[in-house]
Amino acid sequence: VQLVESGVGLVQSGGSLRLSCAASGSTLTLHAMGWYPQAPGKQRELVALLSSVDGSTNYADSVKGRFTISRDNAKNTMYLQMNNLKPEDTAVYYCNALYGSNLWSSWGQGTQVTVSS
């Protein structure tokens, strides 16, 4: 599975932004997709996860109520709608896909999100 992200943005605190992650390849074998922001000097952390099996979603406490993960199956595209953005949300956001019988992992190229105060 190959992933291509879009949605680079610079927004003010309290603003909104939507990121996209288009998947191609063995998309029928997807197990789950997620979003991982990586702030400078920090590790990537999972903030939103979408199961391709049952459509369930999970969010980190830091983004609950503000971020929404979704997927358009017809377009093989995953989205992250981010509302009420805060300066601490500033990071490079990576999308990830788990697929195949061995749960292979694929990463997008990353997209910069900057939230100014």
N, C-alpha and C positions, 0 to 999 in steps of 0.2 A: 504494500500500500504506500502510495506517495501522497504527501500532504503539501498544499500550497496555501499560505495565509495571506490575508489582506486586511486592511483597516488601520494602517498606521495613523496615530492621532495625537494631537496636542489639544487638550481641553482644560477649561478652568474647573476648579473645585466645584462640585455640585452638578457638573455637566454629565453628558451621556455619550457613549460610543459603542459601536457594534463591530466586533471582529468576526471574520469569516475564515473557515478552513475547508478547502475543497479537497476531497479525497478521490483518488483514482487507483486503478489496479484491482486487487482482490477484495473489493469492498463487501462482497457477500459473506466474507469470513470474519467481519468485524465483530469483536466482543464488546468493546467499550471505547469511547473517545473522551478526551479531557483537555482541560486548559491548565497550563503551568506557568505562572509568572515567575520571572527571575529578576530580582532587584539587584543593583550593583553590590558586589561583595557578599551576596547571599546565594543559597542554593535554590534551585527550582522547587516550588511547592505546588501541590495539587489544590486548586480552588474550586473546580467544578468538574463533575464526572457524569457522563450519560451512558447508560447501558444500551447496547444495540440489541440485547436479547429481549428485555421487557420494557425499555423506555424509561426506566427509573432514573432519577437524578440525585446527586449528592453534592453538597456545598460545604466549603470550609466556613467556620463561624464568622470569619472576617468579611465574608461577602454575602452571607445569607440575607435575603431581602433586598439586595442591591443588584446582584448579577443573576442572569438567567441563561442557562445552556439549552440549546435546542438543535434540531437537525431536520433538514429538508431531504428526505430520502430520495425524492425524484432527482434532486440536483447533487446528491452525495456530498452535501455541504453541511458543516456544523457551524453554529454561531455562538457567540457570547455577547449578550446584551448587557452592557454595564451602565448602570444608572447611579446617580448620586456619588460620582467618583470623588475620591479623596487623594491628596498628594501622596499618601503612602501606598496607593495603588500603582504608582509609577514603576514600570518594569518592562522588560522584554517578555512578551507573552508568547509561549510556545503551545501549539496544539500537539496532541499525542493520540495515537491509535494503537490499540491492542488487537491483533488479528491472528487467524490461523490456529491450527490444532496445538501449536507449541507456544501460543501467546507471544508472537513476535511483536516488537515495538517499533513504531515509526514516528519520527518527529518532523514538524514543520520547520521552516527556516527562521521563525521568530519574527515578531512585529513589535515595534516600540510604541508604548503608550506612556505619555507624559501628562501628568495632571499638575497644573500650576495652582498655587494658593492665592 
